[in-house]
Structure formats: C-alpha cells, structure tokens
Amino acid sequence: MNSLAALRSALRALAANTLRSILTMLGIIIGVAAVITMIAVGQGATDRVQEQMKGLGSNIMLVLPGSVTQGGARMGAQTGQALTEEDALAIALDVPEVQVAAPTMRSAAQVVSGNANWSTSVFGTTNDYLEAREWPLDSGRLFEAAEVAGSAKVAIIGQTTARELFGDSDPLDQVIRVKKVPVTIIGVLSKKGQNSLGQDQDDMIMLPISTFRNRVQGGWGGKLKRVGSISVKVKEGQSMKAAEDNIKDLLRQRFKVQPNADDPFSIRNLTEILQAQEASSRVMTLLLSAVAGISLIIGGIGIMNIMLVSVTERTREIGLRMAVGARGRDILSQFLIEAVTLSLIGGAIGVALGGVATWATERFAGWQVSMTPASILLAVGFSVFVGVFFGFYPARRASRLLPIQALRYE
C-alpha cells in the first residue's frame, strides 16, 4: 500500500467516526492554541523590554543624591548631600570605565510658541546626555561649547513637543518661550517612544545646563552648580560592576564619607534592571509554554487511547488485509498516518484558534504580543511529534497481529 492509498484509508476511517475524531483532536487543538498564544504573549513582553533598553541606551547608570536620616526617620531620596557638575566631571575623568557622565537638571514648564502652548519636561544638561542615551538628532545641531559656557538661549526639542507646538511646520530656528525665557530651537531629536513607566520620552525640551540654571531656574544651585542627577554611560566591553564600584569609591572620597557611614548618594544600574525584566519575561514564557505543552501531551495520550480502541474494533479488517497480501509495515503505516492526520488537522485548527486568541489578547487586554512563524512551526511540529510518538504503539500492535487470529476475533 502506497502512502496516498494509506492516507485515503486513514481519512475514511476518521470520517466514519467524526465525533470521536473531533474529541480526540481537542487536546491537540487546545495545546497548539495555548502554545502559540503563550509564546506570542511572552515574546511580546520580551520585545517590549528590548525596546525600552534600546530607548534607554546601553550600559547606563544613574547617580542620584541619597537620603538623610533625622531622628531615626529617613527623609526620602535626594534629601542628602547634593551632586554637582564637578562630581560629573570627576566621574568622567577619573573612572576609566566611564565613557561620558552628563549632569542633568529637570523641571516641568509651560512652553509657548505663538498662539500654541504645551506643558512639557525641561532638561538642563550637556551634549553628553544624548551620547549616554544613544539619542541622535533628527535634524539641526548640538550645543556648541560657547553656548553651554555662556548660558545661550538655545534649545533642542523632542518629536512630541515639536508636533504639539508647530504641527507639520519645521521647528528649526523658531523661537519659543520657556517660563517666559525666549529660546531658539537649534535641533530636533529622533523619536524614542515610551519608557518603562509608559512616559513619552519625546515630550521634552533640552537646554544647556547653564541656561537652565541661570535663566530658567534663576540661579538655583548657586556657586556649587548642583544637579539633580548624573547620567553615566560605561564604555562598551567594560564591567558595569567595576564602574559602579569605582564611582562609589570616588564619590565617597569627594564627600568625605566615614568608612562605616551610609552613602549620601545612590547608583542605579538601569541596564541591569531591564535585563532582569527581560530574563523574567523569558522564564515566564518558558513556564507558560511548558504548561501549554502539557495539553499537547494529554492530547497525545487521547490519540493513543483512541487508536488502541480503533485497532481492537478493526481487528477482523486487519486480518482480512493481511490475508490478501498486506504486509505488517503497510498496517503500521496506515495507523501511523491516521494518528499523524489527527495531529495535523488538530494542529491546523489550533493555529487558527491561537491566532484569534493572540489577536484578542492584544485587542482587549492591551498587551503587546508577537506571533512569529517560528512559534507556529514549533507548535505544529510538536503536535506531529506527539501524533507519531503516541500513535506508534497502537500501529505497531496492529502490524504484529497474526492474520488467522485476527480473522477469528469477534
């Protein structure tokens, strides 16, 4: 018996017991749909974290002022000794693993352009901030050294701010007022998207840190040139842990901290936080896929049970086929094809159901999902494997029946 004839015979046998065949395929259908949906949800979560890492930049750390303790109560973050521009310069020059260290100040402000106005975040920083964040310009230019030193009235804006203030018009060389201070737009940043907290990173204006301090904030920070944070980028290939330890040692020396005293600052390794989130997403994807895979195994057990029943019911048919010349391998291939056909049909229905479930998850739950051809091939391939694995024993049992005994079976 050739493969085509065996396939036709298998389809006839399955069609003769349609309801039983559908119930047999149910485990495969649910398993394949669950595997595809869980992988899509897990991959979507991983992709989201990777997008956040890309938006953040690689090898990034954030140095923040620490907290102070009064009367046994900790007063909260950024209440301790302030960081300064000199601290940022010292980190950049004295820590060999550091590529750049950008001092940053930030506040919210109402920005006006003609008849349009918009509330946005205003950053006072240097060009090193964009290098640390791996944030290129879409158009225009960066700050010049003289502009940073002389508190020049210039600004670089994000895509969202540009759209809200100017619509489709070119914002370059336009004048806007930031807290009543007129500044000229010299650059527009490329699109970054949302951060891990869902905040729009493109909704911002960037000023030279001296302009922010002296003109917008009215000299806040004084002669010490205090800053709210320092964004640090570690060189490619350098150890983030070594850089963090060296920055900590340097700042403790600069702040004259006693050996057993707490650090008056904190260092957040943002890259490691997102990498940990990515690893958690991958582990969750594997766990969910494993749970979904159990449904496939249960479906395979169902196929084996039904195939054993089918062998018993068709014992006389098997004996008759052998009596007229069918070989054991013909019987084996026939029952194997029946098992694989059940798996393939169940897998196809499961793929369709998984696609609908993935779409519904994205549409109604609002989760980011990513359904890839690899996940479909994995689910269908595993379902075929289940069909072959669990269908082999019944098929082998059928192929080893003796014709005389099979013909006598009642």
Secondary structure, 3 states (H helix, E strand, C coil): CCHHHHHHHHHHHHHHCHHHHHHHHHHHHHHHHHHHHHHHHHHHHHHHHHHHHHHHCCCEEEEEECCCEECCEECCCCCCCCEEHHHHHHHHHHCCCEEEEEEEEEEEEEEEECCEEEEEEEEEECHHHHHHCCCCEEEECCCCHHHHHCCCCEEEECHHHHHHHHCCCCCCCCEEEECCEEEEEEEEECCCCECCCCCECCCEEEEEHHHHHHHHCCCCCHHHCEECEEEEEECCCCCHHHHHHHHHHHHHHHCCCCCCCCCCEEEEEHHHHHHHHHHHHHHHHHHHHHHHHHHHHHHHHHHHHHHHHHHHHCHHHHHHHHHCCCCHHHHHHHHHHHHHHHHHHHHHHHHHHHHHHHHHHHHHHCCCCCCCHHHHHHHHHHHHHHHHHHHHHHHHHHHCCCHHHHHHCC
